[in-house]
């Protein structure tokens, strides 16, 4: 029988070790890409609320009633409109061949494709690109800054959020002078783009316990993939465990490296990307 009222040193050491391990398990490791996480989570929730209340129901009705050939034509039309800004940014990035290809796509689809309703340019071997001014700044060496969720527009980085007005100005739909026509086209493009993402909702909601973290990590990886034309620097992989590493929030992120990040922006925001994607 031990009459010593004090615990043995080995017992104290074991207790201290358990407390240390418990503290390590409960301490949340801050993501260096997301210093504004408290704000971002709140805005992420706000965007989801707007989507559930106003945008998703309309998109579901559109998806259920619009014939596939019509939807294809709508998507091609808005994709053709976007080729102009794609070409401008490719030229600004010094990618002359891609910029000329975008211009040729716009010319062919606007004429032979009847205002872009038919994508004849792809049949001629002219691939579609997807560029914006944020990517152009990244090409010029401007850092991306912190992850930042923009009201209504969804995931961005500080760099991309700062130039969002420039991307909107370069968008031919937003530049339509007639207010009624501009609003009608904007709503149609928004609803069409959101309808194309209804399947992604299920992935986001069922594939992860923390939808916000999954959305953030996925967006940042895909954005970096696009900015660096498919070859992001190794420095971006330090926190997330390396290219192709399995994400704690879902499937291996490297598998989806070519996913259109504009579509994911819409799924996360509920109300569209910088240019609601139909491309």
C-alpha positions as CSV (number, residue, x, y, z in Angstrom):
1,X,0.0,0.0,0.0
2,X,1.3,3.4,-0.9
3,X,0.8,6.0,1.9
4,X,2.3,8.8,-0.1
5,X,-0.5,11.4,-0.8
6,X,1.3,12.7,-3.9
7,X,1.2,10.9,-7.3
8,X,4.4,9.2,-8.4
9,X,6.6,11.1,-10.9
10,X,5.8,8.5,-13.5
11,X,2.1,9.1,-13.0
12,X,2.6,12.9,-13.3
13,X,4.6,12.4,-16.5
14,X,1.9,10.2,-18.0
15,X,-0.8,12.7,-17.1
16,X,1.2,15.6,-18.6
17,X,1.8,13.5,-21.8
18,X,-2.0,12.9,-22.1
19,X,-2.8,16.5,-21.6
20,X,-0.2,17.5,-24.2
21,X,-1.6,15.1,-26.7
22,X,-5.2,16.2,-26.0
23,X,-4.2,19.8,-26.5
24,X,-2.6,19.0,-29.8
25,X,-5.7,17.2,-31.0
26,X,-8.0,20.1,-30.2
27,X,-5.8,22.9,-31.4
28,X,-6.8,24.0,-34.9
29,X,-3.9,24.5,-37.3
30,X,-4.4,27.8,-39.0
31,X,-4.3,27.7,-42.8
32,X,-1.8,30.3,-43.9
33,X,-3.9,30.9,-47.1
34,X,-6.9,31.8,-45.0
35,X,-6.1,34.5,-42.3
36,X,-9.6,35.9,-42.8
37,X,-11.3,32.6,-42.1
38,X,-13.9,34.0,-39.6
39,X,-15.2,36.5,-42.1
40,X,-14.9,34.1,-45.0
41,X,-17.0,31.4,-43.2
42,X,-19.7,34.0,-42.4
43,X,-19.8,35.2,-46.1
44,X,-19.8,31.6,-47.4
45,X,-22.9,30.9,-45.2
46,X,-24.5,34.1,-46.5
47,X,-23.9,33.2,-50.1
48,X,-25.3,29.7,-49.5
49,X,-28.5,31.2,-47.9
50,X,-29.0,33.5,-51.0
51,X,-28.5,30.5,-53.3
52,X,-31.0,28.2,-51.5
53,X,-33.6,30.9,-51.2
54,X,-33.5,32.5,-54.7
55,X,-31.2,31.0,-57.2
56,X,-31.1,27.3,-56.9
57,X,-34.9,26.9,-57.2
58,X,-35.0,28.8,-60.5
59,X,-32.0,26.8,-61.8
60,X,-33.8,23.6,-60.9
61,X,-36.9,24.7,-62.8
62,X,-34.7,25.7,-65.8
63,X,-32.9,22.3,-65.7
64,X,-36.2,20.4,-65.6
65,X,-37.9,22.3,-68.5
66,X,-35.3,23.5,-70.9
67,X,-34.6,21.1,-73.8
68,X,-31.0,20.0,-74.1
69,X,-30.4,21.5,-77.6
70,X,-31.6,24.9,-76.4
71,X,-29.4,24.7,-73.3
72,X,-26.4,23.8,-75.5
73,X,-27.1,26.8,-77.7
74,X,-27.4,29.1,-74.7
75,X,-24.1,27.9,-73.3
76,X,-22.4,28.3,-76.7
77,X,-23.7,31.8,-77.1
78,X,-22.3,33.0,-73.8
79,X,-19.1,31.1,-74.3
80,X,-18.6,32.9,-77.6
81,X,-19.2,36.3,-75.8
82,X,-16.4,35.3,-73.3
83,X,-13.9,34.6,-76.1
84,X,-13.3,38.3,-76.6
85,X,-12.0,38.8,-73.0
86,X,-10.2,35.5,-73.1
87,X,-8.3,36.7,-76.1
88,X,-7.5,40.1,-74.6
89,X,-6.0,38.5,-71.5
90,X,-4.0,35.9,-73.5
91,X,-2.4,38.8,-75.5
92,X,-1.7,40.7,-72.3
93,X,0.0,37.6,-70.9
94,X,2.2,37.3,-74.0
95,X,0.5,34.2,-75.4
96,X,0.1,35.5,-78.9
97,X,-1.0,32.2,-80.5
98,X,-3.8,31.6,-77.9
99,X,-4.9,35.2,-78.2
100,X,-5.2,35.0,-82.0
101,X,-7.0,31.6,-81.6
102,X,-9.6,33.2,-79.4
103,X,-10.1,36.0,-81.9
104,X,-10.6,33.5,-84.7
105,X,-13.0,31.5,-82.5
106,X,-15.1,34.6,-82.0
107,X,-15.1,35.4,-85.7
108,X,-16.1,31.9,-86.8
109,X,-18.7,31.3,-84.2
110,X,-20.3,34.8,-84.6
111,X,-20.7,34.2,-88.3
112,X,-20.8,30.5,-89.3
113,X,-22.0,29.6,-85.8
114,X,-24.9,32.2,-86.0
115,X,-24.0,34.5,-83.1
116,X,-22.2,31.7,-81.3
117,X,-25.2,29.4,-80.9
118,X,-23.1,26.7,-82.7
119,X,-19.5,26.1,-81.7
120,X,-18.1,25.5,-85.2
121,X,-14.7,26.8,-84.1
122,X,-14.0,23.7,-82.0
123,X,-14.7,21.6,-85.1
124,X,-12.0,23.6,-86.9
125,X,-9.5,22.7,-84.2
126,X,-9.5,26.0,-82.3
127,X,-9.5,25.1,-78.6
128,X,-11.4,27.2,-76.0
129,X,-9.4,29.1,-73.4
130,X,-10.5,30.5,-70.1
131,X,-8.6,33.6,-69.0
132,X,-9.3,36.7,-66.8
133,X,-7.4,39.7,-65.6
134,X,-6.6,38.0,-62.3
135,X,-4.7,35.4,-64.2
136,X,-3.0,38.1,-66.2
137,X,-1.7,39.8,-63.0
138,X,-0.5,36.4,-61.8
139,X,1.4,35.9,-65.0
140,X,3.0,39.4,-64.4
141,X,4.1,38.2,-61.0
142,X,1.5,39.8,-58.8
143,X,0.9,37.7,-55.7
144,X,-2.5,36.2,-55.1
145,X,-2.9,37.4,-51.4
146,X,-5.2,35.7,-49.0
147,X,-8.3,33.7,-49.8
148,X,-11.3,35.9,-49.8
149,X,-15.0,35.2,-50.2
150,X,-16.8,38.0,-52.1
151,X,-20.5,38.6,-51.4
152,X,-22.6,37.0,-54.2
153,X,-19.5,36.2,-56.3
154,X,-18.0,33.6,-54.1
155,X,-14.4,32.4,-53.7
156,X,-11.6,34.6,-54.8
157,X,-8.1,35.6,-53.7
158,X,-7.5,39.2,-52.7
159,X,-5.8,39.8,-56.0
160,X,-8.7,38.5,-58.0
161,X,-11.3,40.3,-55.9
162,X,-9.5,43.6,-56.4
163,X,-9.7,43.3,-60.2
164,X,-13.2,41.9,-60.3
165,X,-14.5,45.3,-61.6
166,X,-12.1,45.1,-64.5
167,X,-13.3,41.6,-65.4
168,X,-16.9,42.8,-65.3
169,X,-16.0,45.8,-67.4
170,X,-14.4,43.5,-70.0
171,X,-17.4,41.3,-70.1
172,X,-19.5,42.0,-73.2
173,X,-22.8,41.1,-71.5
174,X,-22.2,43.5,-68.7
175,X,-21.2,46.1,-71.3
176,X,-24.6,46.0,-73.1
177,X,-25.9,49.6,-73.1
178,X,-29.6,48.7,-73.1
179,X,-30.5,48.1,-69.5
180,X,-33.4,45.7,-70.2
181,X,-31.3,43.6,-72.6
182,X,-28.3,43.5,-70.3
183,X,-30.4,42.4,-67.3
184,X,-32.2,39.7,-69.3
185,X,-28.9,38.3,-70.6
186,X,-27.3,38.5,-67.2
187,X,-30.2,36.6,-65.5
188,X,-30.3,34.0,-68.3
189,X,-26.5,33.3,-68.1
190,X,-26.7,33.1,-64.3
191,X,-29.5,30.6,-64.3
192,X,-28.0,28.6,-67.1
193,X,-24.6,28.4,-65.3
194,X,-26.2,27.5,-62.0
195,X,-28.3,24.8,-63.6
196,X,-25.1,23.2,-64.9
197,X,-23.8,22.9,-61.4
198,X,-26.6,21.2,-59.6
199,X,-24.7,17.9,-59.6
200,X,-21.7,19.6,-57.9
201,X,-23.9,20.6,-55.0
202,X,-24.3,16.9,-54.1
203,X,-20.6,16.4,-54.2
204,X,-20.0,19.4,-51.9
205,X,-22.6,18.4,-49.4
206,X,-22.1,14.7,-49.2
207,X,-18.4,14.4,-49.9
208,X,-17.1,16.3,-46.9
209,X,-17.8,17.1,-43.3
210,X,-16.6,20.7,-43.6
211,X,-18.0,22.1,-46.8
212,X,-16.2,25.4,-46.3
213,X,-12.7,23.9,-46.0
214,X,-13.3,21.7,-49.0
215,X,-14.5,24.6,-51.1
216,X,-11.5,26.7,-50.1
217,X,-8.9,24.1,-50.7
218,X,-10.4,23.0,-54.0
219,X,-10.7,26.5,-55.2
220,X,-7.2,27.5,-54.4
221,X,-5.7,24.5,-56.0
222,X,-7.7,24.9,-59.2
223,X,-7.1,28.6,-59.4
224,X,-3.3,28.1,-59.1
225,X,-3.5,25.4,-61.7
226,X,-5.1,27.9,-64.1
227,X,-2.9,30.9,-63.3
228,X,0.2,28.8,-64.0
229,X,-1.2,27.0,-67.0
230,X,-1.3,23.6,-65.4
231,X,2.1,23.8,-63.6
232,X,1.8,25.6,-60.2
233,X,5.0,26.1,-58.3
234,X,5.8,23.6,-55.6
235,X,5.5,26.3,-52.9
236,X,1.7,26.1,-53.1
237,X,1.7,22.4,-52.1
238,X,3.4,22.8,-48.8
239,X,0.3,23.2,-46.6
240,X,-2.0,20.8,-48.5
241,X,0.4,17.9,-48.6
242,X,1.8,17.9,-52.1
243,X,0.3,17.7,-55.6
244,X,-2.2,15.0,-55.9
245,X,-2.2,14.3,-52.1
246,X,-5.5,13.1,-50.7
247,X,-7.4,16.0,-49.2
248,X,-8.9,15.5,-45.7
249,X,-12.1,17.0,-47.0
250,X,-12.7,14.8,-50.0
251,X,-11.1,12.8,-52.9
252,X,-7.6,13.3,-54.2
253,X,-7.4,16.9,-55.3
254,X,-4.9,16.2,-58.1
255,X,-7.5,14.1,-59.9
256,X,-9.6,17.2,-60.6
257,X,-6.8,19.5,-61.6
258,X,-8.4,20.4,-64.9
259,X,-11.8,21.2,-63.5
260,X,-13.3,24.6,-64.6
261,X,-12.8,26.8,-61.5
262,X,-15.5,29.2,-62.6
263,X,-18.0,26.5,-62.3
264,X,-16.8,25.7,-58.8
265,X,-17.0,29.4,-57.9
266,X,-20.7,29.3,-58.8
267,X,-21.4,26.2,-56.9
268,X,-19.7,27.7,-53.8
269,X,-21.2,31.2,-54.2
270,X,-24.6,30.2,-55.5
271,X,-24.8,33.4,-57.5
272,X,-22.1,33.1,-60.1
273,X,-18.4,33.7,-60.8
274,X,-16.7,36.7,-62.2
275,X,-18.5,35.9,-65.4
276,X,-21.1,33.3,-64.8
277,X,-19.7,30.3,-66.5
278,X,-21.2,28.5,-69.4
279,X,-18.0,27.8,-71.1
